Amino acid sequence: MSKIPLPPAPGADDHPSLALVNSAASLPGGRVADDLGSPAEATAWLVGQRLVPEETALLAYCQDQLTTLRGNLRALFTARVEGAVPAPEALESVNRALVKVPSAPLLQFDATNGLRRVARHPVTQLVEHAMAQIAEDAAALLTGGQAELIAQCEASSCDRFLLRTHARRCWCSTRCGDRVRAARAYARKLERAQAG
């Protein structure tokens, strides 16, 4: 279960890279919620994203790899939104994740489900496989047709990313949208008071 008291940002349900970037969020009052705060929480997040089987149990090393990828993806998303040059180490990290393991799940048969594709590897390889899938999604998102829709929430203190679903919407949730509209209304009121 997520520690972040907000619904998924637009696009996060379809893009695991966007979900990973948003798996830590700044909250009002200077608080930070982190869905990858422990190996058990990181495991639950990967299981919830359907990137590893339910019986997986991550080690601290695997959690660290995942949080490092999150930081590097966040740097790439920030560079994309700001139109800046991405940090070479962020690019290198994502590229390492892309090529570290084959991204093809294995074919398996069982009497209950018939033929299906599954990831069958030791835990560290499962995490590397999941990271490769996330990195592939990020590469496709950052270079594809939806790249222009990537935005960072405009609410003060919120640092989540989203895919804009409307040209004027630049917030990740109703709560953040209310904060943005209230701040704009307050700024207009202040401007009128100073002008009058």
Number of C-alpha atoms within 10 A of each C-alpha: 8 17 15 17 10 14 12 18 20 19 20 19 12 10 17 23 28 28 23 25 25 23 22 22 21 17 17 11 7 8 10 14 16 18 21 23 15 15 18 17 19 24 25 21 20 23 16 14 15 12 20 23 15 12 8 16 18 20 16 13 10 20 21 16 15 22 19 15 23 26 16 22 24 21 18 24 26 19 14 18 17 12 9 11 10 16 12 10 11 19 15 12 16 24 15 16 20 22 14 14 16 11 16 11 13 11 11 13 11 8 6 6 8 8 11 11 11 15 18 15 14 10 15 16 15 20 23 24 26 23 28 22 21 26 24 20 17 24 19 15 20 19 11 10 9 13 17 14 18 22 21 20 23 18 21 13 15 18 19 25 27 24 24 21 13 8 7 7 14 22 27 27 19 12 13 19 17 13 16 18 12 12 14 12 12 12 12 12 12 12 11 10 9 8 7 6
